[in-house]
Amino acid sequence: MIANPIQRIEIWPIDVPITDPFVVATGSRVTAQNLFMRVTLRDGTSGYGEAAPFPEVGGEDRTSCLATATTLGPFLIGQSTGDYQAIADQLREEAPCFPAARCGLETALLDAHARSLRIPLWQLWGSADVRDRETDITIPICDLDKTLDLARGWYAKGFRLFKMKVGKDVEEDIRRLETVHHALPNIGFIGDGNQGFSREDCIRFVNGVQRFGGRLVLLEQPVIREDLEGLQAIRHLTGVPVAADESVRSLNDARRIVELQAADYINIKIMKTGVMEALRIAAFARSAGLRLMIGGMVETRIAMGCSFSLVLGHGGFDVLDLDTPLLLSTDPIQGGYHYSGPLLHPWHEPGLAMQSSCPSTCTVIQ
Ligand SMILES: [Mg+2]
């Protein structure tokens, strides 16, 4: 007999405008078109989740995400949130190709579970590293003036690690970094190619940045996801640490990276794998001697709060790319963690400690 089973799931679309068009090598967005989800238990405790599909990366869009979450939802009804690992495994078996949809349901059920235990979500993972953490800030692909304008604005707010979206035009990429480098002292760069570079282009890019003295701390997914030999060659030829992002969408992908020594970091994203699988990959990567980065798609503070919970609870994350709520023109959530400049501050209330209102037109499963 389950004491406090899952009784109701609500799912609704949420559109949040992005302040400046989010342009990367593989696609662009002007609005985050996500789904919010709420799981409610028999005693009235509820938890929130978010699905943030990015079609060019994961192949999911909001329509397919909603259809998948609606199909998977009934499976959760009547279950105990304490069985979250088994439920996550079963969801993955049912819908392996819909990680964002699964991630939304998993997050909501984990949030409800932590709230029913009266502990913050991060405490569920062990409270390994509870402190304020600094995030990088993303500069999308845009012209020189806009790049400089955005970088100056973030710099004034305290940001020092700039994640530059690159990979469309090497010479222009080098010019963009050079312009920012000369304008702003004491900064570092992550170059995120989103699979857009050839090996040769990437090496030209690194040489170009080194020529003007730019501090390139990380190269993220410079080449297409299948080209693990390319990642391996780039890290050895340039000496710059490489992070595998699109190349790792499962534990097996992470194993391949380790076998081929193709990366220094794995970029963990709950939208690529679901929450519990992300934790498995993180634990495996660390045990294999790799370092951890954590990022997201274009997410609000709900999904990003779940990722921040992994950072605080699991520990071992060196590079945080948890900035997308700052790129949105509104924040549709109350409560939870908050930002001051580049710092994310932990919360101490149960679950994710967030609230958002559900419209009367939402999809209901009960
Ligand atoms: Mg990336």
Boltz pocket constraint, residues with backbone or C-beta under 6 A from the ligand:
constraints:
  - pocket:
      binder: B
      contacts: [[A, 192], [A, 194], [A, 220], [A, 221], [A, 245], [A, 246], [A, 267]]
      max_distance: 6.0
